[in-house]
């Protein structure tokens, strides 16, 4: 068994094709040769905790701990949750402790009630600790959502994986470390056929990458990556007294693919853009020409729920192409009702395609944080 664990150390850094990063280069790939820490990991945090009383890793010595760094609006994180839930169900009584470390990407993800609601909605039963100050994140020198770290019976990192995929390898590592700790897993079948529904490990090279709407991301210019918003006025007078937080945007007639264009009166916030007036008609709009099979949008709630009108190529979304959060009015128009700050599933196509998406709302509460995409088609 020592040889098995030794081999795990050598192959530990399985790099995923998809992961969200908190650095400027949002789609950078982790180094597959990072060496595991040789000393036991320990961290202290005030939490709060969900689904569990607080504990420290020292209490889990002689057992195995799986740390999963996630945040509830990250689509890559959400796609891995069925596998984490399955491992918790199968191995919890065999010495495996799954711990979700919720390290927020947006300010609203720091709110305890939001994370509790998200955990319930996503069906998470294993313990979660909120890491709002990124104390645990920094203890692990972590850089990505999602990231998984397996700690052996002595609290030492023996395996890690960044992003989606690698589920069979991760489960083999879990079993090997449990056996090394003295737990018998021979009566538990290896779930090699767990359906990886919605998992986009096979991302198309043509897929649109994640797009952010706030100034924090768009004003950190990167020579290796285009800005996310296509309106030139979004970037005018940066860091001068002439800069305007609220502005009237005019969408150009020629629009590039994979960039967001704004029409109407909007406010530029650090993490999002916000519609800045109530209107009688859907005159202020967001345009996006994307490539993919799925579109998800992170939206912020308002004091009263609001609805977002959606069109694809100038027409209401077809029921056969609508995401799970879309509903239709009696006339056939397609909408999403926004009543909480979270990620909403807008589009799910039957084939990978390039389409034009337009979003609009009459509410001044309409706030957009980011767009994410997938390559897996509707079944």
Backbone torsions as a table, in degrees:
resi	resn	phi	psi	omega
1	UNK	NA	-32.7	177.3
2	UNK	-59.8	-37.0	179.0
3	UNK	-65.8	-37.9	179.3
4	UNK	-62.1	-46.7	-179.3
5	UNK	-65.4	-37.5	177.2
6	UNK	-61.4	-40.8	177.6
7	UNK	-64.5	-35.4	178.5
8	UNK	-62.1	-39.5	179.8
9	UNK	-62.5	-39.5	-176.7
10	UNK	-69.9	-33.3	-177.4
11	UNK	-102.3	10.9	-164.3
12	UNK	-56.3	-44.0	-170.1
13	UNK	-85.0	79.4	176.5
14	UNK	-80.5	115.6	-173.8
15	UNK	-89.9	128.8	179.5
16	UNK	-86.6	158.3	176.8
17	UNK	-78.9	-19.6	-178.0
18	UNK	-127.8	126.0	172.7
19	UNK	-159.9	145.3	174.8
20	UNK	-91.6	136.0	-179.3
21	UNK	-113.9	149.7	177.8
22	UNK	-97.1	8.8	176.0
23	UNK	-95.5	-178.1	-174.6
24	UNK	-65.0	-39.5	178.5
25	UNK	-82.7	90.7	-167.2
26	UNK	-66.9	-20.8	-176.2
27	UNK	-115.4	23.7	177.8
28	UNK	-68.9	156.9	-175.5
29	UNK	-108.1	139.5	-178.2
30	UNK	-67.7	153.4	177.0
31	UNK	-74.4	120.8	-176.3
32	UNK	-74.7	-4.2	-174.8
33	UNK	-111.1	16.3	178.8
34	UNK	-61.1	131.6	-178.5
35	UNK	-79.8	143.6	177.6
36	UNK	-69.2	151.8	174.8
37	UNK	-67.9	140.3	-176.9
38	UNK	-95.7	-8.3	179.5
39	UNK	-107.6	153.8	178.1
40	UNK	-59.1	139.9	177.9
41	UNK	-87.5	139.3	173.1
42	UNK	-146.8	149.0	177.5
43	UNK	-148.4	155.0	174.3
44	UNK	-119.6	141.5	179.3
45	UNK	-154.5	149.1	178.1
46	UNK	-83.8	-8.9	-179.8
47	UNK	78.9	-141.7	6.8
48	UNK	-75.4	171.7	-178.8
49	UNK	-108.8	153.1	178.7
50	UNK	-129.6	139.0	179.4
51	UNK	67.4	12.7	-177.8
52	UNK	-168.5	153.9	166.4
53	UNK	-75.0	152.5	179.1
54	UNK	-59.5	145.2	172.9
55	UNK	-145.6	163.0	175.1
56	UNK	-113.0	156.9	-175.2
57	UNK	-63.3	-28.0	178.9
58	UNK	-57.3	-31.7	-179.9
59	UNK	-70.8	-14.8	-177.3
60	UNK	-104.6	14.9	175.2
61	UNK	-60.8	147.9	-174.9
62	UNK	73.1	6.7	170.8
63	UNK	-125.4	-179.0	-179.3
64	UNK	-114.5	138.1	-179.6
65	UNK	-120.3	130.3	174.3
66	UNK	-109.2	110.8	177.5
67	UNK	-93.6	126.7	177.5
68	UNK	-120.9	113.0	174.8
69	UNK	-84.3	125.6	-175.0
70	UNK	-150.8	169.3	169.5
71	UNK	-148.2	145.1	-161.5
72	UNK	-75.8	-9.9	174.5
73	UNK	-98.7	2.9	-178.2
74	UNK	-85.2	114.4	-177.6
75	UNK	-63.7	-34.4	177.9
76	UNK	-63.7	-39.0	176.9
77	UNK	-65.0	-46.2	-176.4
78	UNK	-60.1	-37.3	-178.9
79	UNK	-67.4	-22.2	-179.6
80	UNK	-87.5	-13.9	-171.9
81	UNK	-61.6	-37.7	177.5
82	UNK	-57.2	-34.3	179.9
83	UNK	-73.3	-39.8	176.4
84	UNK	-64.2	-43.1	177.4
85	UNK	-61.2	-39.6	-179.5
86	UNK	-67.1	-42.8	179.1
87	UNK	-65.7	-38.2	176.8
88	UNK	-62.2	-44.2	-179.3
89	UNK	-63.6	-42.2	-173.5
90	UNK	-78.9	-37.4	-167.5
91	UNK	-117.1	0.6	-177.6
92	UNK	-59.5	-39.5	179.6
93	UNK	-85.0	0.7	178.0
94	UNK	-107.4	13.3	174.6
95	UNK	104.1	5.3	178.2
96	UNK	-95.5	130.6	176.1
97	UNK	-115.2	106.2	176.1
98	UNK	-86.8	129.0	178.5
99	UNK	-129.1	116.3	175.4
100	UNK	-85.9	120.4	177.3
101	UNK	-100.8	108.0	-175.4
102	UNK	-89.0	100.9	179.2
103	UNK	-105.9	110.2	-166.3
104	UNK	-74.5	144.8	172.9
105	UNK	-92.1	-35.8	-178.9
106	UNK	-117.6	158.1	-176.5
107	UNK	-59.4	-39.4	-177.5
108	UNK	-67.7	-16.1	177.1
109	UNK	-80.5	-1.6	175.0
110	UNK	-87.9	-7.4	-176.5
111	UNK	-83.3	122.9	-175.0
112	UNK	-54.5	-48.0	-177.7
113	UNK	-61.2	-35.2	177.8
114	UNK	-65.2	-41.5	-179.3
115	UNK	-70.1	-38.7	176.5
116	UNK	-60.2	-46.4	179.6
117	UNK	-63.0	-40.5	179.6
118	UNK	-65.3	-41.1	179.6
119	UNK	-62.5	-40.4	177.9
120	UNK	-66.8	-45.6	-178.9
121	UNK	-62.2	-37.9	-177.5
122	UNK	-88.0	-3.6	175.3
123	UNK	73.5	34.2	-179.5
124	UNK	-88.3	123.7	-179.6
125	UNK	-107.5	-19.0	-176.7
126	UNK	-80.6	165.3	-176.7
127	UNK	-62.2	144.3	175.4
128	UNK	-130.0	135.9	171.8
129	UNK	-118.7	133.0	178.8
130	UNK	-82.7	128.5	-174.1
131	UNK	-116.1	54.5	-173.2
132	UNK	-61.7	-29.5	-179.8
133	UNK	-92.4	3.4	178.6
134	UNK	60.8	26.6	178.4
135	UNK	-64.9	-46.5	-179.5
136	UNK	-69.9	-43.1	176.9
137	UNK	-51.0	-48.6	-177.8
138	UNK	-71.7	-31.5	176.6
139	UNK	-59.8	-37.0	179.2
140	UNK	-89.0	0.1	-174.1
141	UNK	52.5	39.8	-175.4
142	UNK	-79.9	155.4	-179.9
143	UNK	-134.9	-6.0	-167.0
144	UNK	-134.9	149.3	163.8
145	UNK	-111.7	131.4	-15.7
146	UNK	-83.2	156.0	172.4
147	UNK	-134.8	139.1	-179.9
148	UNK	-121.9	134.0	178.4
149	UNK	-127.9	127.8	176.7
150	UNK	-102.4	123.8	178.2
151	UNK	-104.7	134.3	-178.3
152	UNK	-80.9	-173.3	-175.1
153	UNK	-62.4	-18.7	178.6
154	UNK	-99.4	3.8	179.1
155	UNK	82.0	17.7	-178.5
156	UNK	-100.5	137.0	177.4
157	UNK	-66.1	123.8	178.9
158	UNK	-117.2	-11.8	-175.8
159	UNK	-159.3	142.7	173.4
160	UNK	-148.5	155.2	179.4
161	UNK	-147.8	137.9	-178.6
162	UNK	-115.3	129.4	177.4
163	UNK	89.3	-163.9	179.4
164	UNK	-81.1	170.9	174.7
165	UNK	82.3	-176.1	179.4
166	UNK	68.3	26.1	-173.2
167	UNK	-70.8	-41.1	179.4
168	UNK	-65.8	-42.3	178.7
169	UNK	-62.7	-40.7	180.0
170	UNK	-64.7	-41.9	179.7
171	UNK	-67.7	-36.6	175.3
172	UNK	-62.0	-38.7	177.6
173	UNK	-66.4	-40.6	176.7
174	UNK	-57.3	-49.1	-176.7
175	UNK	-64.4	-41.7	-179.0
176	UNK	-63.8	-42.4	-179.3
177	UNK	-70.9	-34.4	175.4
178	UNK	-64.8	-43.0	178.8
179	UNK	-64.9	-38.6	177.8
180	UNK	-64.5	-28.4	178.0
181	UNK	-84.8	-2.7	176.2
182	UNK	99.8	11.3	179.4
183	UNK	-97.5	140.6	-178.7
184	UNK	-95.6	116.8	179.2
185	UNK	-110.2	11.7	-173.8
186	UNK	-65.4	-22.7	-179.3
187	UNK	-89.2	2.5	179.9
188	UNK	-110.3	116.5	-179.1
189	UNK	-68.6	144.8	173.8
190	UNK	-72.2	122.9	-174.4
191	UNK	-84.6	75.8	-177.3
192	UNK	-77.6	-14.5	-175.7
193	UNK	-109.4	16.9	176.2
194	UNK	-58.4	121.0	-174.0
195	UNK	-65.8	123.6	-177.9
196	UNK	-92.0	57.3	-177.5
197	UNK	-63.1	130.1	177.3
198	UNK	80.0	-3.1	-179.3
199	UNK	-79.1	127.8	-175.1
200	UNK	-110.5	47.0	177.5
201	UNK	-64.0	-28.7	179.6
202	UNK	-94.1	61.7	-177.3
203	UNK	-67.9	137.6	176.5
204	UNK	-74.4	144.9	177.2
205	UNK	-65.9	-18.9	-178.4
206	UNK	-91.5	-5.6	-175.2
207	UNK	-65.9	138.6	172.9
208	UNK	-64.9	135.7	-180.0
209	UNK	-88.9	171.3	-175.8
210	UNK	-57.5	139.3	-178.3
211	UNK	-122.5	130.4	-178.6
212	UNK	-110.6	145.4	-173.2
213	UNK	-103.5	-17.6	-173.8
214	UNK	-83.7	162.5	-179.6
215	UNK	-69.2	-28.3	178.9
216	UNK	-54.6	-39.3	-179.6
217	UNK	-88.2	-41.4	-173.6
218	UNK	-76.1	-23.7	180.0
219	UNK	-93.0	-1.7	173.7
220	UNK	-94.2	82.7	-172.0
221	UNK	-67.0	139.4	-176.2
222	UNK	-132.3	121.3	-178.4
223	UNK	-62.5	-20.6	-175.4
224	UNK	-97.6	1.9	-176.3
225	UNK	-149.6	133.4	177.6
226	UNK	-67.7	156.2	171.4
227	UNK	-70.0	163.8	-171.6
228	UNK	-89.0	-28.0	-175.6
229	UNK	-106.2	134.4	-171.9
230	UNK	-89.8	-13.4	-179.5
231	UNK	-72.1	125.4	-178.9
232	UNK	-65.7	-31.2	-178.0
233	UNK	-67.9	-18.8	176.6
234	UNK	-61.3	-29.0	-173.1
235	UNK	-106.6	4.0	-177.8
236	UNK	-72.9	140.7	172.8
237	UNK	59.8	32.0	177.4
238	UNK	-61.2	135.1	177.2
239	UNK	62.3	31.1	173.2
240	UNK	-129.4	165.2	179.4
241	UNK	-67.7	-17.6	-179.2
242	UNK	-82.8	-6.6	-179.4
243	UNK	-63.9	137.1	-178.9
244	UNK	-116.8	127.4	177.1
245	UNK	-69.6	-43.5	178.6
246	UNK	-102.9	132.6	-174.9
247	UNK	-150.4	154.9	172.3
248	UNK	-92.0	121.8	-177.6
249	UNK	-104.5	142.5	175.8
250	UNK	-119.9	118.8	-179.1
251	UNK	-75.4	129.4	-179.1
252	UNK	-69.0	158.2	-179.9
253	UNK	-68.9	-34.7	177.4
254	UNK	-100.2	122.9	-176.0
255	UNK	-122.6	138.1	177.5
256	UNK	-83.5	149.0	173.2
257	UNK	-68.6	148.8	174.2
258	UNK	71.9	20.0	172.9
259	UNK	-132.3	146.4	-178.3
260	UNK	-93.1	138.1	178.0
261	UNK	-122.0	141.7	-172.7
262	UNK	-114.8	140.4	177.0
263	UNK	-131.2	125.7	176.5
264	UNK	110.7	-163.6	-176.8
265	UNK	-93.6	117.7	-176.6
266	UNK	-139.5	155.4	175.4
267	UNK	-107.7	136.9	178.6
268	UNK	-92.8	107.8	178.4
269	UNK	-104.5	168.6	-177.0
270	UNK	-61.7	-40.6	-175.6
271	UNK	-108.5	-10.5	-172.4
272	UNK	-156.9	171.3	166.5
273	UNK	-110.9	145.7	-174.9
274	UNK	-128.7	131.2	174.4
275	UNK	-61.9	132.6	-168.1
276	UNK	-108.9	17.9	176.5
277	UNK	-160.7	155.0	168.9
278	UNK	-87.3	137.6	-178.8
279	UNK	-129.0	156.4	177.4
280	UNK	-79.4	-29.5	-178.8
281	UNK	-124.6	169.9	-178.5
282	UNK	-87.1	73.2	-173.5
283	UNK	-100.1	-23.7	179.0
284	UNK	-98.0	125.2	-166.5
285	UNK	-135.7	161.9	173.3
286	UNK	-119.0	125.3	-178.7
287	UNK	-110.5	140.6	176.1
288	UNK	-153.0	122.3	171.0
289	UNK	-98.8	115.8	-172.0
290	UNK	-124.8	163.6	170.6
291	UNK	-123.3	128.3	-179.1
292	UNK	162.6	-173.7	175.9
293	UNK	-117.1	-8.9	-177.6
294	UNK	-145.7	142.4	175.7
295	UNK	-129.1	129.0	174.3
296	UNK	-122.5	144.6	-177.8
297	UNK	-131.1	129.3	173.9
298	UNK	-88.5	119.1	-177.4
299	UNK	-121.4	149.7	177.8
300	UNK	-99.4	147.0	179.5
301	UNK	-80.5	164.9	176.8
302	UNK	-123.0	174.5	179.8
303	UNK	-62.7	-26.0	171.9
304	UNK	-126.5	143.6	178.7
305	UNK	-58.4	150.2	178.2
306	UNK	-137.7	163.2	-179.5
307	UNK	-116.9	149.6	-179.7
308	UNK	-116.0	124.0	176.9
309	UNK	-81.2	135.3	-176.9
310	UNK	-123.7	135.4	168.7
311	UNK	-131.7	149.9	172.3
312	UNK	-119.1	120.5	-178.5
313	UNK	54.4	36.0	174.3
314	UNK	87.0	1.5	-178.2
315	UNK	-127.0	157.9	174.4
316	UNK	-55.4	149.2	178.9
317	UNK	-64.4	134.7	175.1
318	UNK	-70.7	149.2	178.5
319	UNK	-59.3	-30.8	-179.7
320	UNK	-76.5	-7.0	179.5
321	UNK	-122.6	4.5	-175.8
322	UNK	-82.7	141.1	172.4
323	UNK	-71.6	170.1	-173.0
324	UNK	-69.1	-17.0	-179.5
325	UNK	-94.8	3.5	-177.9
326	UNK	-87.8	139.8	171.6
327	UNK	-129.8	167.7	-175.3
328	UNK	-125.7	139.6	175.2
329	UNK	-85.5	173.8	-176.9
330	UNK	-58.0	-25.2	-179.7
331	UNK	-85.6	-4.8	178.5
332	UNK	96.8	-0.2	177.0
333	UNK	-69.0	147.8	-175.2
334	UNK	-106.2	135.5	-176.0
335	UNK	-139.8	162.7	164.5
336	UNK	-124.8	132.1	177.1
337	UNK	-92.4	124.0	-177.1
338	UNK	-104.9	110.5	-179.7
339	UNK	-126.4	1.7	175.7
340	UNK	-154.2	160.2	178.7
341	UNK	-85.9	108.4	-176.6
342	UNK	-166.9	-177.3	175.0
343	UNK	-88.0	132.7	179.5
344	UNK	-114.8	139.1	-179.9
345	UNK	-91.9	110.0	-174.1
346	UNK	-94.9	-42.8	-171.1
347	UNK	-135.4	137.6	173.0
348	UNK	-143.2	102.8	-172.7
349	UNK	-91.1	161.2	177.8
350	UNK	-81.9	-14.3	177.5
351	UNK	-148.5	156.2	174.4
352	UNK	-66.3	130.8	-172.6
353	UNK	-154.5	168.0	172.4
354	UNK	-110.5	120.2	-173.9
355	UNK	-136.9	165.8	176.0
356	UNK	-110.9	121.8	-179.3
357	UNK	-105.2	134.8	174.9
358	UNK	-127.3	130.8	177.9
359	UNK	-119.0	144.0	179.7
360	UNK	-155.2	150.5	175.4
361	UNK	-147.0	151.8	175.9
362	UNK	-88.9	-5.6	-174.0
363	UNK	-91.4	141.8	174.1
364	UNK	-75.6	-4.9	178.3
365	UNK	-88.5	-3.6	-177.3
366	UNK	-65.0	111.2	-177.6
367	UNK	-128.9	129.3	-176.0
368	UNK	-118.8	124.9	-179.2
369	UNK	-97.3	-49.1	-175.7
370	UNK	-162.1	162.8	172.3
371	UNK	-119.1	138.7	171.4
372	UNK	-130.9	159.1	-169.9
373	UNK	-136.4	161.4	176.7
374	UNK	-138.7	159.3	-179.7
375	UNK	-104.5	-13.9	-177.6
376	UNK	-76.6	130.9	-173.9
377	UNK	-86.4	162.9	177.3
378	UNK	-64.3	136.9	179.6
379	UNK	-85.4	NA	NA
